[in-house]
Amino acid sequence: MLTLELVRIVQDDFSLAVDFTLEQGRILALIGPSGAGKSTLLNVIAGFFPPQSGRVMWQGRDITGQVPGQRPIAMLFQDNNLFPHLSALQNVSLGLRPDLKLDQAERDQVQDALRRVGLAGLGDRKPGNLSGGQQSRVALARILVQRRPLVLLDEPFAALGPALKRDMLRLVRDVMADIGGTLIMVSHDPDDARMIADLTAVVADGTVSTPQPTKDLFETPSAALRAYLGD
């Protein structure tokens, strides 16, 4: 369970107030206008940026002061964060061992992850020789081998076409079901939330709304959501 307890984020003249709890195994979409603080919130949860006040709690334990590597979190960025000089297999292997010194069981685990995301036989290819969708699958395979209980997605599929993005979102949903983990996904597209998120929160006007069932939120949108959607 993730709890953001009276968290206040301040950066120059920007501020954001957050206070909610997310149960284990849920998928939460964060939507709202550009510059509202969605990505900044992910960075605070991941430990890349400190909150001015409040606490980030995981399973009842305060992790606010922990560095990113100590947190039970995997994060998928917009650019997939792949190393261009490494093969797909090596990029996935980094999720297990930064020194790439894998034993046979770990190598089998990486190959299985590549197979499960549809990249069997492509492990030797470098990112430059893969399509955008294939690169996203490599990044997702790395999350699969890490098996962290909390996964953060910062619009990693925004550059993909609609059909391919839908395929990737379905794959994310399947991966999270396999891991049994919690997912927080930033998106500008309401259809992304409708597709895989059981909960959605609106980030706007310096606040993050309490997560609500996605279907209910869009059926009876708040003023902030109506303003964002242009209704």
Secondary structure, 3 states (H helix, E strand, C coil): CEEEEEEEEEECCEEEEEEEEECCCCEEEEECCCCCCHHHHHHHHHCCCCCCEEEEEECCEECCCCCHHHCCEEEECCCCCCCCCCCHHHHHHCCCCCCCCCCHHHHHHHHHHHHHCCCCCCCCCCHHHCCHHHHHHHHHHHHHHHCCCEEEEECCCCCCCHHHHHHHHHHHHHHHHHHCCEEEEECCCHHHHHHHCCEEEEEECCEECCCEEHHHHHHCCCHHHHHHHCC
